[in-house]
Amino acid sequence: MDLAEKKKKYSYSDYKNWPDDERWEIIDGVAYNMSPAPKVKHQKISINFVEKLILQKNRLKGCDLFSAPTDVVLNEYNVVQPDIFIVCDKNKVTEDNIKGAPDLIIEIVSPSTAYKDTKIKKDLYEKFGVREYIIVFPDLFFVERYILKDEAYGVPERFNWDETLKLGIFDIEINLWEIFERELPKKEEQGDIKKS
């Protein structure tokens, strides 16, 4: 892309004409290249979350579970591909994409997407009314969770890898040590830690 192209405000109409073998997102008309492909750790965490949610599908209240790459068209100038998301309004689900904000989004941070996930996308999801936004930090072994209240996200709740994440909008609990594929210390080891 040359400088003139970088200054252009891109739309979903532009996006539909880009090569199928490339992955892009558009946020406020700015194009973000999503290459290189996610690392293995990212993919494992994504699969683990999806498996846990599928196992508790009956608690999703008839909502649909999706994972990337699926286009979420928030409006003409905002098209994203969240790692994992849940949509409860069946009218938003079309054959080509999701039209409108999902109810829950999970993004898994990589070094190249950290600022975008924690600031740009957080602000975008808040603006479009995503009810629950979870950011996963694979290298730091914790997650942040934002709940929409009065059309705004407050201070995030943080959950360490050895805790259970209870979703805010669904009656679902997820053991994060299983997501991060880590072993909890044995009870006697925990006792030793507390004594020291």
MIDOSE-1310 file (N, C-alpha, C; in nm, 2 decimals, decimal comma, always signed):
residues 196
mdla	+0,08/-0,12/+0,00/+0,00/+0,00/+0,00/+0,09/+0,12/+0,00; +0,06/+0,22/-0,09/+0,14/+0,34/-0,09/+0,07/+0,44/+0,01; +0,13/+0,56/+0,03/+0,09/+0,65/+0,13/-0,05/+0,70/+0,10; -0,09/+0,72/-0,02/-0,23/+0,77/-0,06/-0,33/+0,66/-0,02
ekkk	-0,29/+0,53/-0,04/-0,38/+0,43/+0,00/-0,40/+0,42/+0,15; -0,29/+0,44/+0,22/-0,29/+0,43/+0,37/-0,39/+0,54/+0,43; -0,40/+0,65/+0,36/-0,48/+0,76/+0,41/-0,63/+0,74/+0,38; -0,66/+0,66/+0,28/-0,79/+0,63/+0,24/-0,87/+0,57/+0,35
kysy	-1,00/+0,60/+0,36/-1,09/+0,54/+0,45/-1,15/+0,42/+0,38; -1,12/+0,30/+0,43/-1,17/+0,18/+0,37/-1,31/+0,14/+0,42; -1,38/+0,08/+0,33/-1,52/+0,03/+0,37/-1,53/-0,12/+0,35; -1,65/-0,17/+0,39/-1,67/-0,31/+0,37/-1,68/-0,34/+0,22
sdyk	-1,72/-0,25/+0,14/-1,73/-0,27/-0,01/-1,58/-0,29/-0,06; -1,49/-0,21/-0,01/-1,35/-0,24/-0,05/-1,30/-0,37/-0,01; -1,33/-0,40/+0,12/-1,29/-0,53/+0,18/-1,33/-0,65/+0,11; -1,45/-0,65/+0,05/-1,50/-0,76/-0,02/-1,43/-0,79/-0,15
nwpd	-1,35/-0,69/-0,20/-1,28/-0,71/-0,32/-1,13/-0,74/-0,30; -1,09/-0,75/-0,17/-0,95/-0,79/-0,15/-0,93/-0,94/-0,16; -0,80/-0,98/-0,19/-0,78/-1,13/-0,21/-0,82/-1,22/-0,10; -0,88/-1,33/-0,13/-0,94/-1,42/-0,03/-0,83/-1,49/+0,05
derw	-0,70/-1,49/+0,00/-0,60/-1,55/+0,08/-0,53/-1,46/+0,18; -0,58/-1,34/+0,19/-0,53/-1,24/+0,29/-0,63/-1,21/+0,39; -0,59/-1,19/+0,52/-0,68/-1,16/+0,63/-0,66/-1,02/+0,67; -0,77/-0,94/+0,67/-0,77/-0,80/+0,71/-0,88/-0,77/+0,80
eiid	-0,87/-0,66/+0,88/-0,98/-0,61/+0,95/-0,98/-0,46/+0,92; -1,10/-0,40/+0,93/-1,11/-0,25/+0,91/-1,17/-0,20/+1,04; -1,10/-0,10/+1,10/-1,15/-0,03/+1,22/-1,15/+0,12/+1,19; -1,27/+0,18/+1,20/-1,28/+0,32/+1,17/-1,22/+0,36/+1,03
gvay	-1,24/+0,27/+0,94/-1,19/+0,29/+0,80/-1,04/+0,26/+0,78; -0,97/+0,22/+0,89/-0,83/+0,19/+0,88/-0,81/+0,04/+0,86; -0,73/+0,00/+0,76/-0,71/-0,14/+0,73/-0,59/-0,19/+0,82; -0,62/-0,31/+0,88/-0,52/-0,38/+0,96/-0,49/-0,52/+0,90
nmsp	-0,37/-0,54/+0,86/-0,33/-0,67/+0,81/-0,32/-0,77/+0,92; -0,38/-0,89/+0,91/-0,37/-0,98/+1,02/-0,27/-1,09/+1,00; -0,17/-1,07/+0,91/-0,07/-1,17/+0,90/+0,05/-1,13/+0,99; +0,14/-1,21/+1,03/+0,14/-1,36/+1,00/+0,03/-1,43/+1,08
apkv	+0,01/-1,56/+1,04/-0,09/-1,64/+1,11/-0,05/-1,65/+1,26; -0,16/-1,67/+1,34/-0,13/-1,69/+1,49/-0,04/-1,80/+1,52; +0,04/-1,79/+1,63/+0,13/-1,90/+1,67/+0,05/-2,01/+1,73; +0,12/-2,12/+1,75/+0,07/-2,25/+1,80/+0,00/-2,23/+1,94
khqk	+0,06/-2,16/+2,03/+0,01/-2,13/+2,16/-0,13/-2,06/+2,15; -0,14/-1,96/+2,06/-0,26/-1,89/+2,04/-0,37/-1,99/+1,99; -0,33/-2,07/+1,89/-0,43/-2,16/+1,84/-0,48/-2,26/+1,94; -0,39/-2,31/+2,02/-0,43/-2,41/+2,13/-0,52/-2,35/+2,23
isin	-0,50/-2,22/+2,27/-0,58/-2,15/+2,36/-0,72/-2,13/+2,30; -0,72/-2,09/+2,17/-0,85/-2,07/+2,10/-0,93/-2,20/+2,10; -0,87/-2,31/+2,06/-0,93/-2,44/+2,05/-0,99/-2,48/+2,19; -0,90/-2,46/+2,29/-0,95/-2,50/+2,43/-1,07/-2,42/+2,47
fvek	-1,07/-2,29/+2,44/-1,19/-2,21/+2,48/-1,31/-2,26/+2,40; -1,30/-2,29/+2,27/-1,41/-2,34/+2,19/-1,46/-2,47/+2,24; -1,37/-2,56/+2,28/-1,41/-2,69/+2,33/-1,49/-2,68/+2,46; -1,44/-2,59/+2,55/-1,51/-2,57/+2,68/-1,65/-2,51/+2,65
lilq	-1,66/-2,42/+2,56/-1,79/-2,36/+2,53/-1,89/-2,46/+2,46; -1,84/-2,54/+2,38/-1,92/-2,64/+2,31/-1,97/-2,74/+2,41; -1,89/-2,78/+2,51/-1,93/-2,87/+2,61/-2,04/-2,82/+2,70; -2,06/-2,69/+2,70/-2,16/-2,62/+2,78/-2,26/-2,55/+2,69
knrl	-2,28/-2,60/+2,57/-2,36/-2,53/+2,47/-2,51/-2,52/+2,52; -2,55/-2,61/+2,60/-2,69/-2,60/+2,66/-2,71/-2,47/+2,74; -2,59/-2,42/+2,79/-2,60/-2,30/+2,88/-2,59/-2,17/+2,80; -2,57/-2,18/+2,66/-2,56/-2,07/+2,58/-2,70/-2,01/+2,54
kgcd	-2,81/-2,07/+2,59/-2,94/-2,02/+2,57/-2,98/-2,01/+2,42; -2,93/-2,10/+2,34/-2,97/-2,10/+2,20/-2,88/-2,00/+2,12; -2,78/-1,94/+2,18/-2,70/-1,85/+2,10/-2,60/-1,93/+2,02; -2,54/-1,87/+1,92/-2,45/-1,93/+1,83/-2,30/-1,90/+1,86
lfsa	-2,21/-2,00/+1,86/-2,07/-1,99/+1,88/-2,00/-1,98/+1,75; -1,90/-1,89/+1,74/-1,82/-1,88/+1,61/-1,68/-1,86/+1,65; -1,59/-1,89/+1,55/-1,45/-1,86/+1,57/-1,39/-1,81/+1,44; -1,27/-1,75/+1,45/-1,21/-1,69/+1,33/-1,17/-1,80/+1,23
ptdv	-1,17/-1,76/+1,10/-1,20/-1,63/+1,05/-1,35/-1,62/+1,00; -1,42/-1,55/+1,08/-1,56/-1,52/+1,04/-1,58/-1,36/+1,05; -1,63/-1,30/+0,94/-1,64/-1,16/+0,94/-1,76/-1,11/+1,03; -1,73/-1,01/+1,11/-1,83/-0,94/+1,19/-1,83/-0,80/+1,13
vlne	-1,94/-0,76/+1,07/-1,96/-0,63/+1,01/-2,04/-0,55/+1,10; -1,97/-0,46/+1,18/-2,03/-0,37/+1,27/-2,10/-0,26/+1,20; -2,04/-0,20/+1,10/-2,10/-0,11/+1,01/-2,01/-0,10/+0,88; -2,03/-0,01/+0,79/-1,96/-0,01/+0,67/-1,81/+0,01/+0,68
ynvv	-1,77/+0,08/+0,80/-1,62/+0,11/+0,82/-1,56/+0,03/+0,93; -1,63/-0,07/+0,98/-1,58/-0,15/+1,09/-1,61/-0,30/+1,06; -1,51/-0,37/+1,02/-1,52/-0,52/+1,00/-1,41/-0,59/+1,07; -1,44/-0,68/+1,16/-1,34/-0,75/+1,24/-1,36/-0,90/+1,23
qpdi	-1,26/-0,97/+1,27/-1,26/-1,12/+1,28/-1,22/-1,16/+1,42; -1,30/-1,15/+1,52/-1,26/-1,19/+1,65/-1,22/-1,34/+1,66; -1,13/-1,37/+1,76/-1,09/-1,51/+1,77/-1,21/-1,60/+1,80; -1,29/-1,56/+1,90/-1,41/-1,64/+1,94/-1,52/-1,54/+1,97
fivc	-1,64/-1,58/+1,93/-1,75/-1,49/+1,97/-1,88/-1,56/+1,97; -1,98/-1,51/+2,05/-2,11/-1,56/+2,06/-2,21/-1,46/+2,02; -2,31/-1,50/+1,94/-2,42/-1,42/+1,89/-2,55/-1,48/+1,93; -2,63/-1,40/+2,00/-2,76/-1,44/+2,04/-2,88/-1,40/+1,95
dknk	-2,86/-1,29/+1,88/-2,97/-1,25/+1,79/-2,95/-1,32/+1,65; -3,04/-1,41/+1,62/-3,04/-1,49/+1,50/-3,05/-1,40/+1,38; -3,11/-1,28/+1,39/-3,12/-1,19/+1,27/-2,98/-1,14/+1,23; -2,88/-1,14/+1,32/-2,75/-1,09/+1,28/-2,67/-1,19/+1,20
vted	-2,71/-1,32/+1,21/-2,64/-1,42/+1,14/-2,68/-1,44/+1,00; -2,59/-1,41/+0,90/-2,63/-1,43/+0,76/-2,54/-1,54/+0,70; -2,56/-1,57/+0,58/-2,47/-1,67/+0,51/-2,33/-1,63/+0,50; -2,31/-1,50/+0,48/-2,18/-1,44/+0,45/-2,10/-1,40/+0,57
nikg	-2,18/-1,35/+0,67/-2,11/-1,28/+0,79/-2,21/-1,26/+0,90; -2,16/-1,19/+1,00/-2,24/-1,15/+1,12/-2,26/-1,00/+1,10; -2,38/-0,96/+1,10/-2,41/-0,81/+1,09/-2,46/-0,76/+1,22; -2,36/-0,69/+1,29/-2,39/-0,63/+1,42/-2,30/-0,69/+1,52
apdl	-2,32/-0,63/+1,64/-2,22/-0,67/+1,75/-2,26/-0,81/+1,81; -2,16/-0,89/+1,83/-2,18/-1,02/+1,91/-2,21/-0,98/+2,05; -2,26/-1,08/+2,13/-2,29/-1,06/+2,27/-2,16/-1,07/+2,35; -2,07/-1,17/+2,31/-1,95/-1,19/+2,38/-1,84/-1,21/+2,28
iiei	-1,72/-1,15/+2,31/-1,61/-1,17/+2,22/-1,49/-1,20/+2,31; -1,41/-1,30/+2,26/-1,28/-1,34/+2,32/-1,17/-1,31/+2,22; -1,07/-1,23/+2,26/-0,96/-1,20/+2,17/-0,83/-1,25/+2,24; -0,74/-1,32/+2,17/-0,62/-1,38/+2,22/-0,51/-1,29/+2,17
vsps	-0,44/-1,23/+2,27/-0,33/-1,13/+2,23/-0,21/-1,20/+2,18; -0,15/-1,14/+2,08/-0,01/-1,17/+2,04/+0,07/-1,05/+2,04; +0,20/-1,06/+2,04/+0,28/-0,93/+2,05/+0,24/-0,83/+1,95; +0,21/-0,87/+1,83/+0,18/-0,78/+1,72/+0,04/-0,72/+1,73
tayk	-0,05/-0,78/+1,82/-0,19/-0,73/+1,83/-0,22/-0,67/+1,96; -0,13/-0,66/+2,05/-0,15/-0,62/+2,19/-0,22/-0,49/+2,20; -0,17/-0,39/+2,14/-0,23/-0,25/+2,14/-0,37/-0,25/+2,08; -0,38/-0,32/+1,96/-0,51/-0,32/+1,89/-0,61/-0,39/+1,98
dtki	-0,58/-0,50/+2,04/-0,68/-0,58/+2,12/-0,72/-0,51/+2,25; -0,62/-0,45/+2,32/-0,64/-0,39/+2,45/-0,69/-0,24/+2,44; -0,67/-0,17/+2,33/-0,72/-0,04/+2,32/-0,82/-0,01/+2,21; -0,77/-0,04/+2,09/-0,85/+0,00/+1,97/-0,98/-0,09/+1,96
kkdl	-0,96/-0,22/+1,98/-1,08/-0,31/+1,97/-1,16/-0,30/+2,10; -1,10/-0,28/+2,21/-1,18/-0,26/+2,33/-1,27/-0,14/+2,32; -1,22/-0,03/+2,27/-1,30/+0,09/+2,24/-1,41/+0,07/+2,14; -1,37/-0,01/+2,03/-1,47/-0,04/+1,93/-1,58/-0,12/+1,98
yekf	-1,55/-0,23/+2,05/-1,65/-0,32/+2,11/-1,74/-0,25/+2,21; -1,68/-0,16/+2,29/-1,76/-0,08/+2,38/-1,86/+0,01/+2,30; -1,81/+0,07/+2,20/-1,89/+0,17/+2,12/-2,01/+0,09/+2,06; -1,99/-0,03/+2,01/-2,09/-0,10/+1,94/-2,18/-0,19/+2,03
gvre	-2,15/-0,19/+2,16/-2,24/-0,26/+2,25/-2,21/-0,41/+2,27; -2,09/-0,45/+2,26/-2,05/-0,59/+2,29/-2,07/-0,61/+2,44; -2,15/-0,70/+2,49/-2,19/-0,70/+2,63/-2,07/-0,75/+2,72; -1,99/-0,84/+2,67/-1,88/-0,90/+2,75/-1,76/-0,91/+2,65
yiiv	-1,65/-0,86/+2,70/-1,52/-0,87/+2,62/-1,41/-0,93/+2,70; -1,36/-1,04/+2,66/-1,25/-1,11/+2,73/-1,12/-1,10/+2,65; -1,01/-1,06/+2,71/-0,88/-1,05/+2,65/-0,79/-1,15/+2,71; -0,74/-1,24/+2,63/-0,65/-1,35/+2,69/-0,50/-1,31/+2,66
fpdl	-0,42/-1,32/+2,76/-0,28/-1,29/+2,75/-0,20/-1,42/+2,76; -0,17/-1,49/+2,65/-0,11/-1,62/+2,66/+0,03/-1,63/+2,72; +0,11/-1,52/+2,70/+0,25/-1,53/+2,76/+0,25/-1,49/+2,91; +0,14/-1,42/+2,95/+0,14/-1,38/+3,09/+0,04/-1,47/+3,18
ffve	-0,03/-1,56/+3,11/-0,12/-1,65/+3,18/-0,23/-1,59/+3,26; -0,29/-1,49/+3,20/-0,41/-1,43/+3,27/-0,51/-1,38/+3,16; -0,63/-1,35/+3,21/-0,73/-1,29/+3,12/-0,79/-1,16/+3,19; -0,83/-1,07/+3,10/-0,91/-0,95/+3,15/-1,05/-0,97/+3,10
ryil	-1,14/-0,93/+3,18/-1,28/-0,93/+3,14/-1,35/-0,80/+3,16; -1,42/-0,75/+3,05/-1,49/-0,62/+3,06/-1,64/-0,66/+3,04; -1,72/-0,60/+3,13/-1,87/-0,61/+3,12/-1,93/-0,48/+3,09; -2,02/-0,47/+2,99/-2,08/-0,35/+2,95/-2,19/-0,31/+3,05
kdea	-2,18/-0,19/+3,11/-2,28/-0,15/+3,20/-2,30/+0,00/+3,17; -2,43/+0,04/+3,15/-2,46/+0,18/+3,11/-2,38/+0,22/+2,99; -2,37/+0,13/+2,89/-2,31/+0,16/+2,76/-2,16/+0,18/+2,77; -2,10/+0,14/+2,88/-1,95/+0,16/+2,90/-1,89/+0,04/+2,97
ygvp	-1,76/+0,02/+2,94/-1,68/-0,08/+3,01/-1,62/-0,01/+3,13; -1,63/-0,07/+3,25/-1,56/-0,02/+3,36/-1,42/-0,07/+3,37; -1,37/-0,08/+3,49/-1,23/-0,13/+3,52/-1,24/-0,29/+3,49; -1,14/-0,34/+3,43/-1,15/-0,49/+3,40/-1,13/-0,57/+3,52
erfn	-1,19/-0,69/+3,52/-1,16/-0,79/+3,62/-1,05/-0,87/+3,56; -0,95/-0,91/+3,65/-0,84/-1,00/+3,60/-0,85/-1,14/+3,67; -0,82/-1,24/+3,59/-0,83/-1,38/+3,64/-0,69/-1,44/+3,60; -0,63/-1,49/+3,70/-0,50/-1,56/+3,68/-0,52/-1,70/+3,63
wdet	-0,42/-1,77/+3,57/-0,43/-1,90/+3,51/-0,49/-2,00/+3,61; -0,47/-1,99/+3,74/-0,51/-2,09/+3,84/-0,65/-2,06/+3,89; -0,72/-1,97/+3,83/-0,86/-1,94/+3,87/-0,96/-1,99/+3,77; -1,09/-1,98/+3,82/-1,20/-2,02/+3,73/-1,27/-1,89/+3,69
lklg	-1,28/-1,88/+3,56/-1,35/-1,76/+3,50/-1,50/-1,80/+3,49; -1,58/-1,72/+3,55/-1,73/-1,73/+3,54/-1,77/-1,62/+3,44; -1,83/-1,66/+3,33/-1,88/-1,57/+3,23/-1,98/-1,48/+3,29; -1,98/-1,35/+3,25/-2,08/-1,26/+3,31/-2,22/-1,27/+3,25
ifdi	-2,23/-1,31/+3,12/-2,37/-1,31/+3,06/-2,42/-1,45/+3,04; -2,34/-1,55/+3,07/-2,39/-1,69/+3,06/-2,35/-1,76/+3,19; -2,43/-1,86/+3,22/-2,40/-1,94/+3,34/-2,30/-2,05/+3,31; -2,18/-2,00/+3,28/-2,07/-2,09/+3,24/-1,94/-2,06/+3,32
einl	-1,88/-2,16/+3,37/-1,75/-2,15/+3,44/-1,64/-2,22/+3,36; -1,53/-2,16/+3,35/-1,42/-2,21/+3,27/-1,29/-2,21/+3,35; -1,23/-2,33/+3,37/-1,11/-2,34/+3,45/-0,99/-2,29/+3,36; -0,93/-2,18/+3,40/-0,83/-2,13/+3,31/-0,70/-2,21/+3,30
weif	-0,67/-2,29/+3,40/-0,55/-2,38/+3,39/-0,57/-2,48/+3,28; -0,70/-2,51/+3,25/-0,72/-2,61/+3,14/-0,71/-2,53/+3,00; -0,74/-2,40/+3,00/-0,73/-2,32/+2,88/-0,58/-2,30/+2,85; -0,50/-2,27/+2,95/-0,36/-2,24/+2,94/-0,27/-2,37/+2,94
erel	-0,34/-2,49/+2,96/-0,27/-2,62/+2,97/-0,16/-2,62/+3,07; -0,19/-2,57/+3,19/-0,10/-2,57/+3,31/-0,16/-2,66/+3,42; -0,07/-2,71/+3,50/-0,11/-2,80/+3,61/-0,12/-2,72/+3,74; -0,23/-2,74/+3,81/-0,24/-2,67/+3,94/-0,14/-2,74/+4,04
pkke	-0,08/-2,67/+4,13/+0,01/-2,73/+4,23/-0,07/-2,83/+4,31; -0,01/-2,93/+4,36/-0,08/-3,03/+4,45/-0,10/-2,96/+4,58; -0,20/-3,01/+4,65/-0,24/-2,95/+4,78/-0,13/-2,93/+4,88; -0,04/-3,03/+4,89/+0,07/-3,02/+4,98/+0,17/-2,91/+4,94
eqgd	+0,18/-2,90/+4,81/+0,27/-2,79/+4,76/+0,21/-2,65/+4,79; +0,08/-2,64/+4,78/+0,01/-2,51/+4,82/+0,04/-2,48/+4,96; +0,03/-2,59/+5,05/+0,05/-2,57/+5,19/+0,19/-2,52/+5,22; +0,29/-2,58/+5,15/+0,43/-2,54/+5,16/+0,45/-2,39/+5,12
ikks	+0,38/-2,35/+5,01/+0,39/-2,21/+4,97/+0,34/-2,12/+5,07; +0,22/-2,15/+5,13/+0,16/-2,06/+5,23/+0,25/-2,05/+5,36; +0,32/-2,16/+5,39/+0,41/-2,16/+5,51/+0,53/-2,07/+5,49; +0,58/-2,06/+5,37/+0,70/-1,99/+5,35/+0,68/-1,84/+5,33
